[in-house]
Amino acid sequence: MFLLGANEWHSLSSIISRMKHIMSQVLIKKEGVHMTAWERFRGKSSRLAATRCKDFMGRIQENMVFFQRLNRFHPTGYKLRQVCSAVDMKRVTKKGFPTGCYFYRLSTYDDIELALPIRDYQEFDFPMHERRYISYKFIGTVITRDKVVTKGKIYEVPPM
């Protein structure tokens, strides 16, 4: 995302396109077969004991969520926070995409206290009952149409 531009929202497709471009230039040899890093990444099969099988796009999306982790178990996002950065995620409603479209941003800050990830759902129309799956244990800011939750504190958003 740094190569696409920090502090700017990028669609999943633009991130995948840039990853493909960069990884296609890296040649590797696995078990005597030459391939690009992109071919290896894209052709990687799911773990045997995986509860949800993911294709390469699902793995990229899951990694974006991992980069947001700041809790005490596997705080992957902590390294980003140490350099005053965070990965933000935005989910928007788009016709033809029942689960919405995702956008990601590498945000940079002047102070480590401000470097918290954001999950922005204010432009997404949640299907009935899905809202309950937003984790309030998330360390960062969660934005919905009617509230903002920052580090476990809830701030109501007045209706427009």
C-alpha positions as CSV (number, residue, x, y, z in Angstrom):
1,M,0.0,0.0,0.0
2,F,3.0,2.3,0.6
3,L,3.8,2.0,-3.2
4,L,0.2,2.9,-4.1
5,G,0.3,5.9,-1.8
6,A,0.0,6.3,2.0
7,N,-3.0,8.1,3.5
8,E,-5.1,7.3,0.5
9,W,-7.9,4.7,0.1
10,H,-7.2,1.8,-2.3
11,S,-9.6,-0.8,-3.6
12,L,-8.8,-4.4,-3.1
13,S,-8.5,-4.8,-6.9
14,S,-5.8,-2.1,-7.1
15,I,-3.9,-3.7,-4.3
16,I,-4.0,-7.1,-5.9
17,S,-3.0,-5.6,-9.3
18,R,0.1,-3.9,-7.7
19,M,1.0,-7.1,-5.8
20,K,0.8,-9.1,-9.0
21,H,3.0,-6.6,-10.8
22,I,5.7,-6.7,-8.1
23,M,5.5,-10.4,-7.3
24,S,5.6,-11.4,-11.0
25,Q,9.1,-10.0,-11.2
26,V,10.4,-12.2,-8.4
27,L,11.5,-15.6,-9.7
28,I,11.7,-18.6,-7.3
29,K,12.5,-22.2,-7.6
30,K,10.4,-24.7,-5.7
31,E,11.1,-28.4,-6.0
32,G,13.0,-27.9,-9.2
33,V,10.2,-25.9,-10.8
34,H,10.7,-22.2,-11.7
35,M,7.8,-19.9,-11.1
36,T,7.1,-16.3,-10.1
37,A,6.3,-15.4,-6.5
38,W,2.8,-14.4,-7.7
39,E,2.2,-17.8,-9.3
40,R,3.2,-19.5,-6.0
41,F,1.1,-17.1,-3.9
42,R,-2.0,-17.5,-6.1
43,G,-1.6,-21.3,-6.5
44,K,-1.1,-21.9,-2.7
45,S,-3.7,-24.3,-1.4
46,S,-5.6,-23.9,1.8
47,R,-4.4,-25.3,5.1
48,L,-5.7,-28.8,5.8
49,A,-7.5,-28.0,9.0
50,A,-8.8,-24.6,7.8
51,T,-12.4,-23.9,9.0
52,R,-12.9,-21.5,6.0
53,C,-11.1,-22.2,2.8
54,K,-9.8,-18.9,1.2
55,D,-8.6,-18.1,-2.2
56,F,-5.8,-15.6,-2.8
57,M,-8.1,-12.6,-2.4
58,G,-9.5,-14.0,0.9
59,R,-5.9,-14.4,2.2
60,I,-5.1,-10.8,1.3
61,Q,-8.2,-9.6,3.1
62,E,-7.4,-11.7,6.1
63,N,-3.9,-10.3,6.2
64,M,-5.3,-6.7,6.3
65,V,-7.4,-7.7,9.4
66,F,-4.2,-9.2,10.9
67,F,-2.4,-5.9,10.4
68,Q,-5.0,-4.3,12.5
69,R,-4.5,-6.5,15.6
70,L,-3.2,-4.6,18.6
71,N,-4.5,-7.0,21.4
72,R,-2.2,-9.0,23.6
73,F,-2.5,-12.2,21.5
74,H,-0.5,-12.0,18.3
75,P,-0.4,-8.2,18.0
76,T,0.6,-8.1,14.3
77,G,-0.3,-4.4,14.0
78,Y,1.9,-3.4,16.8
79,K,5.0,-3.1,14.6
80,L,3.1,-0.7,12.4
81,R,2.0,1.3,15.4
82,Q,5.6,1.6,16.6
83,V,6.4,3.5,13.4
84,C,3.2,5.7,13.9
85,S,1.2,3.9,11.2
86,A,-1.9,1.8,10.9
87,V,-3.9,-0.1,8.3
88,D,-7.5,1.1,8.0
89,M,-10.4,-0.7,6.4
90,K,-13.5,0.7,4.8
91,R,-16.5,-1.4,3.7
92,V,-19.1,0.2,1.3
93,T,-22.3,-0.9,-0.2
94,K,-22.2,-1.4,-4.0
95,K,-24.8,-2.9,-6.2
96,G,-24.0,-6.4,-7.3
97,F,-21.7,-7.0,-4.3
98,P,-23.8,-8.5,-1.5
99,T,-21.0,-8.4,1.1
100,G,-19.9,-4.9,0.0
101,C,-16.6,-3.6,-1.4
102,Y,-13.5,-3.2,0.7
103,F,-11.0,-0.4,0.6
104,Y,-7.8,-0.2,2.5
105,R,-5.4,2.6,3.6
106,L,-2.0,2.8,5.1
107,S,-2.3,5.7,7.5
108,T,0.6,7.6,8.9
109,Y,0.5,9.7,12.1
110,D,2.8,12.2,14.0
111,D,2.1,10.5,17.4
112,I,2.0,6.8,18.4
113,E,-1.1,7.4,20.5
114,L,-3.0,8.4,17.4
115,A,-1.8,5.4,15.4
116,L,-4.8,3.2,15.8
117,P,-6.5,1.3,13.0
118,I,-10.0,2.3,11.7
119,R,-12.8,0.1,10.6
120,D,-15.2,2.3,8.7
121,Y,-18.7,0.9,8.0
122,Q,-20.7,4.1,7.8
123,E,-21.2,3.7,4.0
124,F,-22.3,0.0,4.3
125,D,-25.9,-1.2,4.6
126,F,-25.6,-4.2,6.9
127,P,-27.9,-7.1,6.3
128,M,-30.2,-7.9,9.1
129,H,-28.4,-9.2,12.2
130,E,-24.9,-8.9,10.8
131,R,-24.1,-5.8,12.9
132,R,-23.7,-7.9,16.0
133,Y,-20.5,-9.4,14.5
134,I,-18.6,-6.1,14.8
135,S,-16.1,-6.8,17.6
136,Y,-16.1,-4.2,20.4
137,K,-12.9,-5.8,21.7
138,F,-11.1,-4.3,18.7
139,I,-8.4,-1.8,19.7
140,G,-8.9,1.1,17.4
141,T,-11.9,2.9,16.0
142,V,-15.1,1.3,14.6
143,I,-17.4,3.7,12.7
144,T,-21.0,2.8,11.9
145,R,-23.8,5.0,10.7
146,D,-25.0,5.6,14.3
147,K,-22.0,5.3,16.5
148,V,-18.2,5.6,16.8
149,V,-16.4,3.2,19.1
150,T,-12.9,4.1,20.0
151,K,-10.8,1.8,22.3
152,G,-14.0,0.4,23.8
153,K,-15.7,3.9,24.4
154,I,-18.9,4.4,22.5
155,Y,-19.8,7.9,21.1
156,E,-23.3,8.2,19.6
157,V,-23.5,10.0,16.3
158,P,-26.4,12.4,16.0
159,P,-28.9,11.5,13.2
160,M,-28.5,13.7,10.1
